[in-house]
Amino acid sequence: MTPDQVDGLGVALNEAEWHDLSVDGDSVSALLTVLARDENGDEVADPRRTLRMSRCARLVASYRQGLWDDPDAPVVPLDLAGLRDVLRRHGGTPVYGWEFVDAEDRRWPSWQSRLSLDLPLGGPGGHVLTLFQDIRGEAHLDCKVWFAELSVVDGTGTGMDLDDFIAAGVRWWDAMYAGQPSDRAPGIVPLAEERRRWWHLFRRTPR
């Protein structure tokens, strides 16, 4: 992946809802519903997207019974089936923060020794995806996957060009900042001035 694609994935995944995660050999797949618009500017009818990460080195998860910043929240052990069960029963809330791939994660030191699951996968890795779920303010799930290659498929299982996937997310956020209403996420409005400035900087900066 290029630096532009890494940055673009941060836009395309921002406020996506995370629903499931599966492992097949050294490959990991994460199912999300994303905010995206097609080339006509319409919100996509089927926003399901699966990130398929291959040649993965490691998958870790920390499922804690408490708020994300509670250092005393009990850690719940999980196997892969348990992790999927947590996501299927309690997941689906948005991930946010604009940075998900190869991002500086200041919170990682606070939970890297408090793992529910630590699964070596045998691949070389090279990039890292970070996702989380806030579970009704009662529990918190953090997850990282170290991977070498990433691809995207749509809700029908059809492969998507990575740049096209990113462009659809960029169009959604451009439209939001232009004041275009969204049926998919009507509560997201351009009120945060700092985020607005950051967004316009991202859109202007040559890469």
C-alpha positions in Angstrom: 0.0 0.0 0.0 1.1 3.5 -0.7 1.1 6.3 1.9 -1.9 7.8 0.0 -3.8 4.6 0.4 -3.0 4.4 4.1 -4.3 7.9 4.6 -7.3 7.2 2.4 -8.3 4.1 4.3 -8.5 6.3 7.4 -11.1 8.4 5.6 -13.0 5.4 4.1 -13.2 3.6 7.4 -14.1 6.5 9.6 -17.5 6.0 11.3 -17.8 2.5 9.8 -19.7 0.0 11.8 -17.7 -3.2 12.7 -19.8 -6.4 12.7 -17.6 -9.5 12.4 -14.1 -10.9 12.1 -13.0 -14.3 10.8 -9.6 -16.1 10.4 -8.7 -18.6 7.6 -5.1 -19.8 7.8 -3.0 -16.6 7.8 -5.8 -14.5 6.4 -8.1 -12.3 8.5 -11.4 -10.8 7.3 -13.3 -7.9 9.0 -16.9 -7.1 8.0 -18.0 -3.5 8.2 -20.7 -1.2 6.9 -19.1 2.0 5.6 -20.1 5.5 4.6 -19.8 5.7 0.9 -21.2 7.5 -2.2 -21.1 6.3 -5.8 -19.8 8.4 -8.7 -23.2 10.0 -9.0 -23.0 11.2 -5.5 -25.7 8.8 -4.1 -25.1 6.8 -1.0 -24.4 3.2 -1.9 -27.4 0.9 -1.5 -25.4 -1.9 0.0 -22.6 -0.4 2.3 -21.3 -3.8 3.4 -17.5 -4.2 2.8 -15.1 -6.9 3.9 -11.5 -6.1 4.5 -9.4 -9.1 3.6 -6.0 -9.1 5.1 -3.5 -11.8 4.0 -0.1 -13.0 5.1 -1.0 -11.9 8.6 1.6 -12.3 11.4 -0.6 -11.8 14.4 -4.1 -11.1 15.7 -4.6 -9.7 19.2 -7.8 -8.7 21.1 -8.5 -7.2 24.5 -12.1 -7.5 25.8 -12.5 -5.7 29.0 -15.6 -5.3 31.3 -15.4 -1.6 31.7 -14.7 1.7 29.9 -11.8 1.9 27.5 -9.7 4.0 29.9 -10.4 1.9 33.1 -7.1 0.4 34.1 -8.8 -2.0 36.5 -11.5 -3.3 34.1 -11.4 -7.1 34.2 -10.0 -8.8 31.1 -12.2 -11.5 29.6 -10.4 -14.4 28.0 -11.6 -15.2 24.4 -11.0 -17.7 21.7 -11.8 -17.0 18.1 -15.4 -18.2 18.4 -15.8 -16.0 21.5 -14.4 -13.0 19.7 -16.9 -13.5 16.8 -19.7 -14.0 19.3 -18.9 -10.7 21.0 -19.0 -8.8 17.7 -22.1 -10.5 16.4 -24.0 -10.0 19.6 -22.7 -6.6 20.7 -20.8 -5.1 17.8 -22.0 -2.8 15.0 -21.1 0.5 16.7 -18.9 2.9 14.7 -15.2 3.1 14.7 -13.8 6.6 14.5 -10.6 8.6 14.7 -9.5 8.9 11.0 -6.5 6.6 11.5 -6.8 2.8 11.4 -3.9 1.5 9.3 -0.3 2.0 10.4 -1.4 4.7 12.8 0.4 5.8 16.0 -1.7 4.1 18.7 -1.0 5.9 22.0 -3.4 3.5 23.8 -1.6 0.3 22.7 0.8 0.4 25.7 -2.1 0.5 28.1 -3.7 -2.8 26.8 -0.9 -4.8 25.1 -0.3 -6.7 28.3 -4.1 -7.2 28.9 -4.9 -9.5 26.1 -8.0 -11.7 25.8 -6.6 -13.4 22.6 -3.1 -13.5 21.1 -3.0 -15.5 18.0 0.2 -16.0 15.9 -0.7 -16.5 12.3 2.7 -17.2 10.6 2.8 -14.5 7.9 5.3 -11.7 7.6 3.0 -8.8 8.5 4.3 -5.3 7.7 1.1 -3.2 8.2 -1.2 -3.1 11.2 -5.0 -2.5 11.3 -6.5 -1.2 14.6 -10.2 -1.5 15.3 -12.3 -1.2 18.5 -15.9 -1.5 19.8 -17.5 0.4 22.7 -20.1 -2.0 23.9 -22.9 0.2 25.4 -20.4 1.8 27.8 -20.3 -1.4 29.7 -17.4 -3.2 28.0 -14.7 -2.4 25.4 -13.0 -4.4 22.7 -9.7 -3.5 21.1 -8.2 -5.4 18.2 -5.1 -5.4 16.1 -4.1 -7.4 13.0 -0.6 -7.3 11.6 -0.9 -8.1 7.8 1.1 -7.8 4.5 -1.6 -7.3 1.9 -5.2 -5.9 2.0 -8.1 -6.2 -0.4 -11.7 -5.3 -0.3 -14.9 -7.0 -1.4 -18.4 -5.6 -1.5 -21.6 -7.1 0.0 -22.0 -9.6 -2.8 -18.4 -10.9 -2.5 -17.2 -9.1 -5.6 -13.7 -7.7 -5.4 -13.2 -3.9 -5.4 -10.3 -1.8 -6.4 -8.7 -0.4 -3.3 -8.6 3.1 -4.7 -12.2 2.9 -5.7 -13.2 1.9 -2.2 -11.2 4.9 -0.8 -12.7 7.3 -3.4 -16.3 6.3 -2.4 -15.5 7.2 1.2 -13.8 10.5 0.2 -17.0 11.4 -1.7 -19.1 10.7 1.3 -17.1 13.0 3.6 -16.8 15.7 0.9 -20.6 15.7 0.6 -21.0 15.8 4.4 -18.7 18.9 4.7 -20.6 20.5 1.7 -23.8 20.1 3.8 -25.4 17.3 1.8 -27.8 15.3 4.1 -27.2 11.6 4.6 -29.9 8.9 5.1 -27.2 6.5 6.3 -25.7 8.7 9.0 -28.0 11.8 9.6 -26.4 12.6 12.9 -23.0 13.3 11.4 -22.9 17.1 10.6 -20.0 19.5 9.9 -19.8 21.1 13.4 -16.3 20.3 14.6 -14.1 23.1 13.3 -10.8 21.3 14.0 -11.9 18.2 12.0 -13.1 20.5 9.2 -9.7 22.2 9.0 -8.0 18.8 9.1 -10.3 17.5 6.3 -9.6 20.4 4.0 -5.9 20.1 4.7 -6.1 16.4 3.7 -8.0 17.2 0.5 -5.6 20.0 -0.5 -2.2 18.4 0.3 -0.4 16.8 -2.7 0.7 13.2 -1.9 
